Amino acid sequence: MDSAKKKPRNLREVLRGKLSKRELGYLVKSFDSVGNIAVIEIPPELEKKEKVVGEALLSVNPRFETVCKISGAHKGSFRIQPVKVIAGKRNKTALYIESGCRMKVDLGKVFFSPRLSHERERISKLIKKGEVVGAFFAGVGPFPLVFAKNSPMEKAIAIELNPHAVKLMRENIALNKAQEKVEPVLGDVNKLASTKFRGKFDRAVMPLPKDAGGFLEATMLSIKPSGGVIHFYQFSPTDDPFSGPLKRIRETASKLGLKTRVLRKKMVRSFSAQTIQVVVDFRVKRA
Ligand SMILES: C[S@@+](CC[C@H](N)C(=O)[O-])C[C@H]1O[C@@H](n2cnc3c(N)ncnc32)[C@H](O)[C@@H]1O
């Protein structure tokens, strides 16, 4: 077959004739796929060519209707990452599917990352029949919805501070017919976990890796007095990922007079050259 007629298989191949060798060197190796929207990092050296990159991405991945570039870092307590459409339909609301759940995600107005999907699946397998789960920092609902579909839990209370995310979470709960399993709550985990939901949960998930330490006390108080499990996510230094989170857990438990037992320490994903995201699963109960 004439090689000139071969269909290009990947982004780099399509861009070979459109970017210089130097420009190709700046192209990132991967991008996030959030349903029908691709989210890619465009380095400053490629900014003038962002439309070319976006259109090339659409041409090799017909399932994408829109390509967005990341236009800033995660910021504020809602951890929102600004994005800008660079090719395709001018729409930032993705329909994302994970572990049999459909979710609407308004990129740029809520936090969302597909990169913790394996964690949602892992925890679903740990949840036992009848458990009541505190799904803290719930965003548009990926953790509680995946649990509702894939675990034998009784129900999850999904607490989230961003009203826009809670609105989408309500829509996503309806979309997945999970009204009996997931209860969305607009509010602050620190206020609610230690008061209204004190002593209520068999398990709590804390996917707020930047600040979760400041919520550990309230989260421990939300666990049933007979004991339960907490999944504590943190960003940590790559060369010593677990000392910090383990110390924080020990100190908080000792302040509250609680006993803890580490069940699992795990590196979740690398974040930057010096930073890694980790999770510590631990059991906590009255001493
Ligand atoms: C890293 S995101 C995780 C979102 C979601 N679990 C996911 O995986 O897509 C953290 C979420 O916590 C929310 N958040 C931040 N501070 C909070 C607080 N004090 N109480 C409740 N939610 C909070 C943010 O708005 C954000 O949606």
The ligand as a Tripos MOL2 file, in Angstrom:
@<TRIPOS>MOLECULE
LIG
   27    29     1     0     0
SMALL
NO_CHARGES

@<TRIPOS>ATOM
      1 C1         -9.9500   17.4940   44.6860 C.3       1 LIG1
      2 S1        -11.6710   17.8280   44.5100 S.3       1 LIG1
      3 C2        -12.3830   16.2010   44.4540 C.3       1 LIG1
      4 C3        -13.7610   16.1870   43.8140 C.3       1 LIG1
      5 C4        -14.3360   14.7970   43.5170 C.3       1 LIG1
      6 N1        -14.2870   13.9240   44.6670 N.3       1 LIG1
      7 C5        -13.6310   14.1510   42.3390 C.2       1 LIG1
      8 O1        -12.8390   13.2250   42.5570 O.co2     1 LIG1
      9 O2        -13.8680   14.5760   41.1990 O.co2     1 LIG1
     10 C6        -12.0850   18.4470   46.0880 C.3       1 LIG1
     11 C7        -13.5050   18.9330   46.2140 C.3       1 LIG1
     12 O3        -13.6940   19.3270   47.5860 O.3       1 LIG1
     13 C8        -14.5120   20.4880   47.6180 C.3       1 LIG1
     14 N2        -14.2490   21.1350   48.9050 N.ar      1 LIG1
     15 C9        -13.2130   21.9400   49.2500 C.ar      1 LIG1
     16 N3        -13.2950   22.3130   50.5390 N.ar      1 LIG1
     17 C10       -14.4080   21.7260   51.0350 C.ar      1 LIG1
     18 C11       -15.0320   21.7190   52.3200 C.ar      1 LIG1
     19 N4        -14.5200   22.4130   53.3300 N.pl3     1 LIG1
     20 N5        -16.1570   20.9990   52.4920 N.ar      1 LIG1
     21 C12       -16.7020   20.2890   51.4470 C.ar      1 LIG1
     22 N6        -16.1500   20.2560   50.2120 N.ar      1 LIG1
     23 C13       -15.0250   20.9630   49.9980 C.ar      1 LIG1
     24 C14       -14.1000   21.2850   46.3990 C.3       1 LIG1
     25 O4        -15.0980   22.1880   45.9910 O.3       1 LIG1
     26 C15       -13.8510   20.1520   45.3760 C.3       1 LIG1
     27 O5        -15.0170   19.8770   44.6460 O.3       1 LIG1
@<TRIPOS>BOND
     1     1     2 1
     2     2     3 1
     3     2    10 1
     4     3     4 1
     5     4     5 1
     6     5     6 1
     7     5     7 1
     8     7     8 2
     9     7     9 1
    10    10    11 1
    11    11    12 1
    12    11    26 1
    13    12    13 1
    14    13    14 1
    15    13    24 1
    16    14    15 ar
    17    14    23 ar
    18    15    16 ar
    19    16    17 ar
    20    17    18 ar
    21    17    23 ar
    22    18    19 1
    23    18    20 ar
    24    20    21 ar
    25    21    22 ar
    26    22    23 ar
    27    24    25 1
    28    24    26 1
    29    26    27 1
@<TRIPOS>SUBSTRUCTURE
     1 LIG1         1 GROUP 0 **** ****
